[in-house]
Amino acid sequence: MTARRNPTIRLSGFGAATPRHATAESIFSAWLSGLPADGASSERPNRNMWQILTTQAITAALPPWEQRADCGLILATTKGDMQKVETWLNTDDPDHRSSPPPLLSDDLNTLAQQFGFGGPKTVVSTACSSGLAAIIEAAMLVQTGQARQMVVCAADIAGGFIQDGFHALKAISKSHCRPFDRQRDGLVLGSAAAACLVTSSTDPQRTADGPSLFLDGWGISCDATHLTAPDREAAGLTRAVRAAIAAVDSNSVDAVILHGTGTAYNDAMEALAMRTIFTHRPYLTAAKGFLGHTLGASGVIELALAAWMLHRQVVPAITGLEDPQWPELNFVRKAAVAADLKRILKTASGFGGLNAALAVSRSESMGP
């Protein structure tokens, strides 16, 4: 799937929240400053964390106008509010257990009612590519006139169920996440919510505050090779990236925010895709060494970081990267790099071989 070069879609109002940070700007500043990693693989979140983080993210993403009757909502998530599911599973009340378990659609409807969204609403759950896939879905709804504006909210909480699952897969690092490092040994989980407003760029009154982006192109693909492992030849991600940049000069990509989980095969797959696609050397960075892997939230929260990269004209370093396994690639490590940034590529890959990529450029309406 691809989009032609036609910057008619604007992304604005990026809101993001983690247990330690309440805004996208504060997350970016902490990453830029090289502060210790924000991930919390051993942290057991409280039962209200989902509601707190999603409320913070969506509130920040909303524009000053209050007309929400025609605003739609897409919830992007891998597991949804698992704290509710765990409570349902662990209760001893027989009447409660006889009721159906909480569903992702329940989480969606709760958020829509909370904020008064009356437009189209749906859930996108494509593993860790959910956030970018939801942005693509929202863009298509706006482009085809099925919605005037859409809010995309991406969220996942690193609760016990998720932590136990990744431990069972032996995917959790014994120390800390080191994307693309020779000594990497796994990921670190994190909890987050992020949101943004998706509108037509020809409707300036529908732009929320803060840095905004033009959506230049997108690609989405499926490896169809393994339930959890990526395609070793990077064929799926390569297709998605090439689709995302099909209508622009590939040399115009100044930087890439990679998925960068710190796991052996995902990082190798992404490195191969970058060597295959780009003949120049764009800056390569990744945020999960700092943020932790926030699953379905990762695409939107890292897209928010892309907006701030373009706004500040700087590429933060990859937290945890000391000895790159692929020194021929232009990884940013140890210190941030000031750069003339006009276009950024964001990638995501998830279980089931689900890949997504977005090419974004700086909008002329970057906010304060």
N, C-alpha and C positions, 0 to 999 in steps of 0.2 A: 504494500500500500504506500502511496506517495502523494505529496501535495506539491503543486506547481509553485514556482516563485511568484508569489502574489501576496505581499504582506497585508492582507486584509484582516488578519486576526491579531489582536493585541492582548497580551497577558499583563495584568497589573494587580496592584494591591496585595503583594505577596506577604502573607502572614505565616508565621511559623513559631512553634513552641516545643520545648523539651522540658524535662524536669528541672533543668538548671537555667534555661534561657527562655524569655517570654516573647522575643521578637526575632524576626529574620535578621535584622541588622545586628543585634547583639550576638547572634550565633555566628554571623560572618566575622564580626570583629574579634571574637574569641578564637575562631579558626585562624584568622589572619595573624593574630598575636602569638600563635604557637602555644597556646595554653594546653594543659594536659587533656588527654582524650576525654570526651563527654560520654562515651558509651558506658553501659552499666549492665554487664552480663550477669552479675550476681545480685543485682538490685531487684527486689520483689515489689512491684508497684502497688500503690493503694487502689482500692476499688473505684475511686472517683477520678483516677488519672485520665481516663478516656474523655470524660465529660469536660474536665478542666482544660485539657490541651486542645480539643477540637473547638471549644468555645473561644479560647484565646486566638486560635488561628483564623477562624471564620470572621470573628469580630474585626480583626486587623485587616482582613481582605475586603471588607465591605466599603463601598464608596460612600460619600457624604449624603447622597440622596437616599430617600427612604422608600422608593417604589420597588418593592420586592415581589409584587404579584406576578410579574412576568419573568422573574429570575429563577432559573432552574438550578438543580444541585446534582452533582455526581459525587458519590462517596467512593474513594479508591482505597482499598484495604486488602491485606492478605487474610487476616483472621477476624477483623472487627473487634468489638468490645468483649474480649475473651474473659474479662473479669466477671461479666454477667454469666457467661457460659459456665465458668468454673464454680460460681456460686450455685447455679442451677444443678450442676452435677454433684456438688458436695452437700446439699441440703438434705436433712432427714425428714422434712415435711412431706408426707405422702401426697397431699393435695397439690403441693407445688410441683412435685416430680411428675404428676400425671398431666400437667400442662406441657405444651410443646416447648422445646428449647428456644432460646433467643436466636433470631435470624439476622443476617446482614441487612435485610430489608427493614427490620425493626430499628436498627441503628440509623439507617437513612431517613426513615419517616420521623424519628425523634428529632433529628437535626433540622429537617425541613419545617417541622412544626415550631421548633424553638425559635427559628429565625424568620418564619413567615414566608418561605419560598413557595411560590405558587406555580412556577414553570415546570418543565420536564424534570423528572428525577429518576436516577437509576444508580445501581452499584456496579463498579468495575472491579473485578478481583482476578487479576492475572499474575498472581504471585508477586515477585519483587519488581515487576515492570508495571504494576497497577497504576502508579501515579502518572507516568508518562502516557500510558494507554488511555487514562481518563482525560488528560489534556487533549489528546487526539480526538476522542469521542466528543468532548465539548466543542472543539473547534469545528468539527463537521456539522454539529447541530446549529451552530451560529452561521456557518457558511451557507447552509442550505435553507436558512430562514425558519428552521423549526424552533429556534429560541433566539431571543434578543440578547440575552446575556446568561452566562452560566457561572456558578461558583463550583470549583473543584476543591474538595476537601479530602486530603489523604492522611490516613492515621493508622498506626499500629502501636500496641503496647507490648513490651517484652516481658510478659507474665510467665508464670511457671510452665504452662503448657508449651509455649513457644521455646522457652529455654530448654526444657527437657527434650523436645524434638530435635533441636540442633545438637545437643549433647549426644543423643543417640546416633546421629549421623557423623559424629566425631569431627564436627566442623568448627567447634569453639576453640579459640586460641588459648593456650596454657598461660599466656602472659598478656600480650596486647596485640592489636591489629596492626599489621605491617604490609599494607598493599604494595605489591610488585617487588617486594624485598626477597632476596635469596633465602632468608631465614623465616619467611612467613609461615605460620602454622594454623591459620584459621581466622575467623571473624570474631567480633565482639558485638553483642546485640545492644540496641538502644531503643528508647521510646520517643515518639514524636508525633506531632500533627502539623500539617502545613496546608495552606489554602491560597487560591488566587482567583481572580476574576477574569473570565474569558469573554471578550466582546469584539465587535467589529471595530477596526481602526478608523472607520468613517463616522463613528458615533462618539466624538470626543467627550461628550457629557457623561458617557458611561465608562470613564476611566477612573479607577481608584487611585488613591494617593501612593506616593513612593515610586521607586524605579519601575519602569515598564519595558516590555519587550515586544518586538514583532516576531511572530512565528513564521519562519521562512520555509520550513518544510518538515516533514516527518516520515518515518518509516517504522514498520512493525512486521515481525516475522516469527516463525516457530521453527526451531531446529528439528523437532520430531525425531530425536535420536535417543533420549534417555529421560527417565522420570525426574532426576535431580541434577545430573551432571550436564555441563554444556557440551556442545559439539567441539571436539578437539581441533577441528579445522576452521572454526569460527565462521562457518558458512552463513549461519542465520544472522549473527550480528553484522557481518559484512553486508548482507542484503539490506538490513534495516538502515544502516548508516548511509549506504549508497543511495537509497531511496530518499533519505532525509536531505541529502545535499545534491540531489539530481538536478535541481533547477538553479544551482549557484555554482560558482567556481570552487572546487574543493580546496584550492590554495587560499580561499578567503576565510577558511576556518582558522581562527587565531589560537583557540584553546579548546580543549576537550575536558569535560568533567566526566571521568570514567566511573563505572559502577564500583570497581575497586574494593572487593570484599575482603581481600587478604587471604583467600583460599587458593590452594595450589592451581586448580584447573581453571577457575574463572579468570584469574589474573593472566594466566598463560593464554587463554582464548582471546582476551581483550588485547593483549600485547600483539598477538598475531594479526588481529583485525586492523590495528593501527598501522603496522608495518605494511600490510597488504593494500590499504586504502590510500594512505597519504604519501606522496612523494616529497613533500616538504616536511618540516618538523614543527608542528603546532605544539604549544605548551600542553603538557598532560598533567592533570591533577586529579585528586579524588578526596572525598570528604569523610569516608567511613572510618579512617584511622582516628579521626577526631570525634565524629558524631556517633560512631557505632552504626551497625546496620539496622536501619529503622524500617526494613521490609517494604510494605506497600507505600509508606510515607516517603521513602528515600527519594523517589524521582521528583516529587514536587518540592520537597525541602531543598534538594540540591539545585533545582531550577531557580529557586529563590536566591540561592547563593550565586548562581550565574548572573542574575540581575544585578546583584551588588558588585560582582566582579567587573561588569561592564560600567557600572556607575562610578566605581572607585579606580578603574583602569589598573587593576593589579590581580595577579594570580597567586593565591595562597599555596604554600607548600603542602605536600602529602605528609600528614602526621604519621610517624613510624617508619618512613622509608629512609633507610641508611645505605643499603648496598643493592642498587637496582639489578635485577636479574637480566634486564634488557637495557644495557647502558647506551645502546644506539638510539633509543627513544628519548625524547626531550621531557623527561619527568622533572617536575619542579620539586625540589627537596631542600630541606634544611632552612631555607629562607624564601619569603615571598618575592615575586618578580614583578616590577612595574613594567607595563606593556601597553602598546597601542591596540586595544581590543575593540573589534567591531562585530565579530560573530563568534559564537560559542556553540559547540556541539555537546549535548548531554545524552549519555547512553544509560541503558538499564537492561539487565538480564535476570531472568527468574527461573524457578523450577519449571520443568516441562519444556525447557528450551525456548521460553518466551522472551523475545527481545524487542526493545523499542528504542528509538533515537529521535531527538528533536534538534533542529538547527534554529537558533534564535539570534536576533541582532538587536542592537540598541535602538529603542524607539526615541523619536525626537522629544517625547514627553517623559522625561526621566524623573520628574518631581523634584522636591527640594534636596 
